Amino acid sequence: MKTQVIISGAGPTGLMMAAQLCRLGIDFVIFDKKEGITTFSKALGVQARTLEIYDEMGIAEKAVNEGQIATNFKILIGGELQGGFDVGSLGSKKSPFPYMLILEQFKNEALLQDYVLSYNKSILWKHELVDFEENENGVEVVLKSAEGQEISISAQYLVGCDGASSPIRKKLGFTFEGETFDQFFYVVDTALEWALTYNSDIHVCLAKNTFVAFFPMKGEKRMRIIGMLPEGKTDKDNVQFEEIEAMLKREIDIPLKMTDLGWYSVYKVHTRMTNSFHKGRCFIAGDAAHIHSPAGGQGMNTGIQDAYNLAWKLGMVIKGFANETLLETYNEERLENAKNLLKSTDAIFEAEAGSGWFTSFARVHIFPLFAGFLFKREFVKKAMFKLISQTGISYDKHSLSQDDMPDDKINAGDRMPYFNFEDENGQNQSSYGFNQDLQFRLFYFGNDNLQNIVSHNNSFNETLQRLKIVKIDLDKNRSIIEEIFGEVNSPFILLVRPDNYIALQTSDISVNKIKEYLIEKVGIVHA
């Protein structure tokens, strides 16, 4: 069997990789040793950046309909409401999805699987990796089916989305360093009878030595409950659900009854990452490259972003549009992101679950007093949304980013800002309405006809034909443009990558500037 890309693992990361390769018209084989998509809820939070990608794929509306938007965060101590704040509009005007969506992992996997199947692609379930070898022409992978039959597949590239115990990561010789928290945690999905609200409210019950969080899920009175077991518990296999329920009632001081138990698990929290995402023709992504605490709901979303970052680069190289040096930027960008993410999730998790005297004191006596006040401040809401939603991830210091206007509020390497504008026909448009086919886009902010400018250079037409050109009239849209970019005294352009990050920001409105960037930074072949 021959293909262009082999994907090991069909969880959220692997399925997203497959979905993006479908969009790009790249052939692939995806396999997993499991029987099918997970039947458990597992990861729960879907952040704005992931929903923006779903929107490009035409599945965001279905995701939102199947999930539950979280709108309020409520803090309780000793069974009494001590404060809270609105989380349903944290990202107002910053994203078409200014909230966190609570959507179980199995539903995300089902959406992505259906998307892949809609392209007449199949998933090799119950197939396990036996071995792989890289050679000068690509990668040779040997799989074994549930019946014991061995299958040999040749491909140009191999992507390991095969989880925290990744055989691919291990054979590549990458490290996976980090730590494991001593205390056990539990997760319960259940229908819940209590006197507090259901619907869209997240409830967090704080105590000196523990916390318990309740997340609303789609369905009649359904909740995800996360909490800590008492210190000293050393054998998770001997923890029964009835013990968790009794302990929960004591800790939160709120009468409740659990019915229709869906799933529960006891686990330890790990925080680890690899030292590299890329070696030769092999890549790793998702849990194979990094695992985090559950704080902020980042894990599944980060794996999805890994796949989204890598897929368009593989597509351009495989199609012959760019040389292989472009693939080195995957490791450059996503490795640093993983480092930053571990720092932030560890800090949040320590505040939630740390047992130090000051952390315990602050959790109960300081945080509830100041949370409501702080989250009414726009700069706090903006910073929190950027962090949690993953819309604040930036590659501004990396090799694919070139900024000739560095003093502006938006930099090359930042995610393309979300805003609405009036086009030349007087129609309302979104800056996110032009990326259905994963291509570079050229946004021209000015009053002249940019098409007339770029069409004079016939030698560059082949490359320009692969650019979606969007004109945003400065006169018609000055107020919204200056709100986002700062004061604008002259026309400028943004060259936006297929993954919706700004590649080039410049006031040099010329074909040669675009050509120079694409050749030198991206390695465009046909320029």
N, C-alpha and C positions, 0 to 999 in steps of 0.2 A: 504494500500500500504506500502511496506517495501523497504528500500534501505540502502545504506551505508552512503551517504552524501547528504544533502539537500542544494542547493544553492539558496539563495534569491537574485534575480536581474540578468538580462541578458544583462547588458552593457558590456563594454570591460573587466572589472575585473571579473565579473561572468562568461562570456564566456571563458576567459582564464583559470579560475579554472576548468570549465567543460572540456576544451580541454586537460588540463594536466591530469585530472582524466581518460579521455579516453586513453591517452598514458600509464597510469599506470594500466589499467584494473580494475578500481574501479567503482562500480555502483553508480549512483547519480540520483537525480531529480533536475532540474533547472526550475525556474518559474519566471515570471515577470508580473506585472499588465499592462504593455504596450501591444499594439497590435502586436508589432514586433520590429525589430531593428530600431534605430533612422533613420529618413530621413534627418536630418540636419548634417552639417559638424562638428560643435562643435569643439572638440579637434582636433588639426591639425598636431602637430609634433610627428613623430615616431623616437625615439632615437636608437642609435646603440645597446644598451643592449636589447631592445625589438626585434630588427631585428635579433639579434643572437639567440633569442629564436624561432622566426619565422623560422629561418633557420633549427633548429633542427626538427621542425615540417614539413618542406618541403614546406612552404608557403612564404618564404622571397622573392624569385624571383618574384612571382606574386605580392606581395606588392610593390616591387620596380617598376615593370612595370606599376602598376596602379597609382603610385604617382609621385612626382616631387622632385628630389634631389636638395637641396639648395647648391649652389656653391660659391656665393659671397654675402657679406654684404656691402651695400653701404650707406654712410651717406650723407644726403642733408640738407642744411640750406639755407633758403630763395630761394629755387628752384635751388640752385647750388650744384653740387657734391663737397663735402669737404674731401672725403677720403673713405677708406674701406679696406677690407681684404678678403682673401680667407677662406671660411668655408667648402668647399667641400672636403678638404683633411686634416682637423684638426687632425683626428685620424689616419693618415697614419701609417701603420705597427702596429697599436694598436688594430685594429678590422677589420674583413672582411667588415664592413660597416662604413667607416671613416667619416660619414656625418650625417646630419639630413634629414630624408625623410618627405616631406610634403604629408600627406595622411589623408584625412578627416576621422572623427570618424566613419561615417556610412560605409565607405569602410573597416575599420579595423573590425568593428562588422560583416560585411558580410563575410569576410575571416574566422573569428573565428566560426561563425555560420555554414558555409559550412564544416569546419573541424569537428565540433561536429556531424553534420548530417551524415558525411561520415562514422561514427562509428555506424550508425543506432540508434542514440540517438535522442530524441525529446526534444523540449523546450515548456513548458507549458505557452504560452502567455495568456494574459487576465485572470491571476490568481493572487489573492491578498492574502497576509498574514492576517489571522484572529487572530491567537494566536500561541504561542509555549510554551512548558513546558519541562524542563529537568528532567529526572528520573535516577535511578541507572543503567538502561540498555541503555539509549541513550536520544534522543530528540523526542518529539511528536509535530508535526506541523499540524495546521489546515489551509487549504486554501479555498478560495471561488472563484468559476469560474464566468465568466461574466453572466451566466444564474442564479447565486445564489446558485448553488450546492456546498455544503461543502465537502471537501476531507480531510481525516486524513492520515498522512504519518508518519511512524516510521523510524528513522535513527540513526546511531551511532553519527553523528556530523552534526552541522548546521553552514553554513558560510553565513554571511550577507554581500552581495555586493550590498546593496539596497540604495545607494546614501546618500547625505548629510543629508537628513531628516530621516535617517534609523530608522524604528520602532524597529529593533532588537537591535541596540545600545541603544536606549532609554529604552527598557524593561530590558536590562542587567544592567542599572544604570550607564553607562559610561558618563563622562562629554564630552563636545565638545566646549572647550573654545578657544577664539581667538578674532579677531577684524574684522570689516567691514570698508573699506575705504569710506570716505564721498563722493568722487566724482563719477559720473556716467561715464561709458565707453561704447563704441559701437563696434560692430563687423558687418562687411558687407562682404558678398560673392557676387561677381559681375564680369561681363566682363568689362574690363577697356580700354578705348581709351586714350593714352597719348604718349608723345614723348620719354619716357624712355624705357629701355629694359624690355622684358618679360622673358620668359624661366625660368632661375634658379636663378635670382638675388633677394635677399631680400633688399628692400629699407626702410630706416628709416629716416623720416623727423623730425628734431629737432627744437624746438623753446623754448623761455624762459618759457612759461607757459604750454607747451603741447608737445606731440610727436604723430606721426602717422606712423604706420608700414604697409608695403605692402608685403605680402607673395605670391609667385607664386604658382598656383595650376595647376594640370593637366587639359588641355582643352584650347580652343582658347582664349587667352588673359585673362584668369580667374585669379582673385586675391582675397585674403583675406585681408581686411583692418581692422586695429584695432586702435582706438584712444580714446581721452578723450573728454567728453562734457565740456563746460565752467562751471566754478564754479558758483554755484547759482541755477543750474538746480536741481529741487527736485522731479519732477514727470516724471518718465521714460515713463509712458503710453501716455503722450502727445507729445513725441518726434517722429516726422515723418521722413521718409527717406529723403524727399526733404530738410528738415532742416539740416540733417547730410551732405548731398551732398554739399549744399551751404557753410556750415561752413568749410568743408574739402577743398574746392577750395580756400577759403580765407587764411586758415592756412598754406598750404604748398607752395603756390605761384607757382603752376605748372598747366598749362592748362590740364584738363582731362574731360572725359565724361564717366559716368557709363551706361552700357546697360545690358539687360538681368539679372536683379537682381535675385539672387538665394535665399538669406536669409539675414535678418539683425536682430539684437537684441540689446537692451540697458540693461545694467546690472551694478550691483555693485560688486566689488571684495571683496571676503571673504578669510580670512586665519585662519583656525581653525584645531584643532586635538583633538582626544580622549585621555583619560588617560590610556586606555588599549585596546589591540587588542584581548583579549582572556579571557574567563571565563568558567570554566568547559568544557562542550562539545560544546561550542559556540564560534565562531570567527567572527570578522568583517574585512573588507578589502576595499581598494579603497576609494571612496568619503565618505563612511560610517565612515571611520577612520580618514581621513584628506582631507582638501581642501586647495588649494593654489592659489596664483595669477597666471596669465598666463605666467609670466616671465620664459623664458627658456623652455617652453613646457614640463613641468614635470608631470602634474597631471595624465593623462591617463597612461603614462608609469609607474608611481609609483604604481598605482593600479594593473597593469599587473605584476609588480615585486612582489607585495604582494602575489598574487595568485600563482606565480611560486615558491615562498619561502615556502608557506604553503602546496601546493599540494603533494610534494614528502614526506614530513613528515607525512601527513595523510596517504599516500599510504603505507609507511613502517609500521606504527602502525596498520592499518586495516588488512594488510596481516600477521601480527604477527611477523614481522622481528625485531621490536624494541618496547620498552615499551613506555607508554604514556608520560613519562618525556620529550621525544623528542619534543612534541608539545609545551612545555613551551618556547622553543627557538624561536618560531615564534614571540611571543610578545616581547621577549628580543631583537631580531634583528631589527624587523620592526618598533617598537615604537621609538627607538633611531634614525633610519633612517628618520622617519617622522619629528622628532624634528630638525635634521640637515637640512633637506630639507626646512622646513618653514623658518629657519634663512637665508638660501642662496637665496631662491626665494623672500623673503621680501626685502633683500638687493638689489637685481637686480631690483626689481620693484620700489623701492624708487629712484634708480638712473635714471630709465626711466621716472617715472611719478611724482616724488616728487615735491612739490611746494615751498620748502624752498629756501631762496635767494642763498645759496651756491650751492645747488643741481641744481637749474636753471642755474646759471652761469657756473658751470662745464659741464652741459649737452651741452651747446651751444659753449663754448669757450675753454674748456680743453679736453674733451673726443675726439672730432674730430681730434685735433692736434696729440694726442698721440696714438690713436687706431691703425692706420696703422703701426706705429713704433713698438708698443708692440706686435702686432700679427705676426710680422716677427720673433720674438724670439721663439725658440723651446720650452723653458720651459713654456712660457705663453700659447702657443698653446696646449701643453700637459696638463697643468693644466685646461684650459678651456674645452678641450674635455672630460677629466675625470669627470668634474663637470656636464656639460650639457648632456653628453651621458649616464650617470649613470653607466659607466664602472668603476668609481672610488669609488663606494660604497664598504665599507669594514666592515667585522665583526671581525676584528682582536682582539678586546678586549673581545669577547664574549665566552660563554662556549663551543661551538662546535669547537673552533679554538685552535690548539696546535702546537706551533712552537719551535723546538729544534735548529733552526738556525736563531735567531732573528736579527742578524746583516746584513742579506741579503737585497737586494733591494725589494724582494717580500716576503710578510709575509703570514702566515696562516691566513685565514679570508679574504684575497684579492680574487678578481675574478681571475680565471685561466688566465694567460697571453695568448694572441693570437700570434702564430708564426708558421712558416713552418719549417719542418725538413726533413732530409733524413732517411728513414727507412732502415732496414737490407737488403732489396731487392733493394736498390738504388732508391726507389720511393719517390716522394715528397708527404709529408703528412702535414696536419694541426692539431695543438693541439686541434682544435674544431671539429674534424671529428669523435669523438667516443662517442657521447652522444645522440644517437637516441632513446635509451630506458630508459632514466632517472635512471641510476644506479651509484653507486660509481665507480670511476675509479682510478687505481693505475698507476701513471707515474714513471717509473724507469729511472733515468739518470745515466748511467754507461755502462760498457763494458761486464760484465758477463751476463749469462742467468738467469734472475730473476725467471723464471718459475721453474728452478731446485732448487732454494733456497726455494721457498714457498711450493713446492710439497712434501717436506719431512715431513711436519706436517699434518698428515692425519686427526687429530681431528678438524682441522680448514677448511677442504676442502669445507664443505657446504657453509661457508661464502665466501671463496675465489672464488667459482664458480659464485658468484653474483658480483664479481669484474672484470671489464674489465681491463686487464693489458696491458700497452703500454710501450714498451722499446724505449728509445731515446739514441742512442749511443753517448757517450761523445766525442770520437775521431772524429767522422764524423761531429758532430754538435757543437763543442766547441764554435766557434765564436758567433753564435746566442744565445747559452745558456748563455754565460758570458755577452753578451750585455743586457740580460734581468735579470739574477739572480746575476750578479757580478762574481767575481773570484771564480772558482770551483776547489778545490784541491782534492776532493774525491767524490765518488758516493753519490747520495741522492735520496729520493723518495718524491713524492707528492701524498697524498690521496685526491682526488677531489670529492666533494659532487655532488649529482645528479643535483643541480642547478648551477653547474660550479664554485663553490667557493672552495678554498683550505681549506681542513679540517685539514690535518696534513702535516707538512714539517719537515723532519728529515734526518740525515745521518746514522741513525741506520737502516741498511737494514736487517730487521728480521721479520719473521712472528709474533713473540710475540709482537713486537711493534705495528703492525697493529691491532692485536687481542686486545691488551690492550686498544688502542684508541677506537675501535668500541664498546667494551663492556662498558667502563667507560664514554665515552663522548656521544655516540649515543644511548646507551642502546640496542645494538644488542642482540637479544634473542638467536639465534642459533649460538653460537660461541664455 
